[in-house]
Amino acid sequence: MYTITGKGQLESIQNLTLQRDDLLKALSEVNKDIHMGWWYYNFSVYYISTCNEKMQWSQSRQYCKARNADLVIINSFEEQVLESRPTHESGK
């Protein structure tokens, strides 16, 4: 075990402060998304669109990208269950 003194200690505190600020900003974004109808699960945020227009995969992806999102890749049974939830519109 060692201790940091002087300049090293100040740099360590500054780095931790920056990391804390980044985490608080990320948490704020997640909270904002959740309030707009997104679901948080396993360090990811999901939104099920109710767009009634049928689209090809590439069009669907563009639709998502325009909303700062992407198409989901289901990696677990839990994510698959999440996808079966009722749909909704943003902000409702």
N, C-alpha and C positions, 0 to 999 in steps of 0.2 A: 504494500500500500504506500502511496505517496501523496503529498499535498502540493497544491499549486499555490504559488505565492506571487505577489507583485503583478507584473504585466500578464503573465500566463493566466492568473486568476481572473483578471479583468476581461481578457479575451474569451475565456470560458463562459463568464457571465453574459457577455454580449452575444455569444453564439446561442446560448440557451434562451435568451430573451428573443432573439430573432426566430428561433424554432417555435417558441411559445406563441408569438404573434402570428406566424404562418398557420399553426394549428387552430388558433382561435378564428382566423379568417375562413379556413376550410370548414370549421364547425358552423360558422354563421351561414355559409352557403348551403350546407346540408339542411340546416333548420329552415331556411327560406324555401328550399325545394319541397321539404316535407309539408310545409304549410300550403303549398300550391298543388297538392294532390299527388306528390311523388311518394314512393315507399322506400324506406331504408331497410336493407337486409345485408348482413355479412360484409360490411364496409363498402357497399354499393348502393346506389339510388336508382330506383326503377319508376318508369311511367308507362302506363298502358294507354296508348292513343285510341281515340274513338273515331279516327278518320274513316269515313265510310267509303271513300274512293279506293277501288282496287288498284294496286300498283305493283309493278315489277320490283324485284329485289333492289336494283340500283336506284329506282325512284323512291322506294321506301327509305333507303339509306340517306338519300339526299334530304328527304323530309325530316329525318332525325337530325342530321348534321346541321340543318338550318335552325334547329332548336338546341344547339350545343349538346347533342346526345348522339347515340349510335344504336344500332340494332342490338338486341340482346343475344348473347350466346349462353344457352342454358347448360350449366355445369353440374347441377345437382337436382335431386328430387324436390328439394325445398324451393329452388328457383322455378321449377316447373309448376308447383302448386301456386306460387306467387303469380305466375302468368295467367292462372285460371280465375283470378279475382275479377269482380265486375269492373268494367271500364268506366272512365269518367273524363271530363274535360278539365283542362288546367284552370286553376283558380276557383273551382267549385267545391 
